[in-house]
Amino acid sequence: MDIKTIILGGVSANCYLLKTEKGFILVDTGRANRRAKLEKELESAGCRPGNLNLIILTHGDFDHTGNCAYLRDKYNTKIVMHYDDFGMVETGDMFWNRKAGNRIIRRIVNVFFKITKFKPDFPVNEGYDLKEYGLDAKIVSLPGHSKGSIGILTADGELFCGDLFMNNSKPSISSIIDNQEEADASVQKIMRLNIRIVYPGHGQPFPISSIKI
Ligand SMILES: [Zn+2]
């Protein structure tokens, strides 16, 4: 499997284009305002309508989901994510299932950062096997940043972790955690798994050994 890391810049999340034996899988889709750059990157990798088999969203935040409805139409593909974040993308409210954020913050965020509303095609949960899409990898449930946060763990020990970890200045646990207990449990779980490299939602990939807990 080839991994193309697509760093869109600004506050847009990274996208990861995975080339499998059956075509492509895209992990996260960035912010809508970075669409042109993303499309160019997909095109240069040879990703086109007919070979993008799946879009996996690590969670429902707008900086990860901004282009997925557009890409689903253009590439005639499917969008999957954890059921617990469905409401975020169906209502366009990133606080739909979150505890944090008072009403004023919620209103400001929801006015300035509108999520494109869409319906995912089907939910994926812990253990979901991506073999059918040509990828030797499984979904791991990693709640904490949001309730429905997931990672994708390949048989080679690569973890696409969404926003559980970030690497803006150095590898660390995300500064935005909605449920600390769940996040701690997710980190503990990761430390028990066979992981080599972490591909975060923000910043460059890093070896798991650089996370100190
Ligand atoms: Zn997020």
Residues whose N, C-alpha, C, O or C-beta is under 5 A from the ligand:
A	BS01	ZN	D61 D163
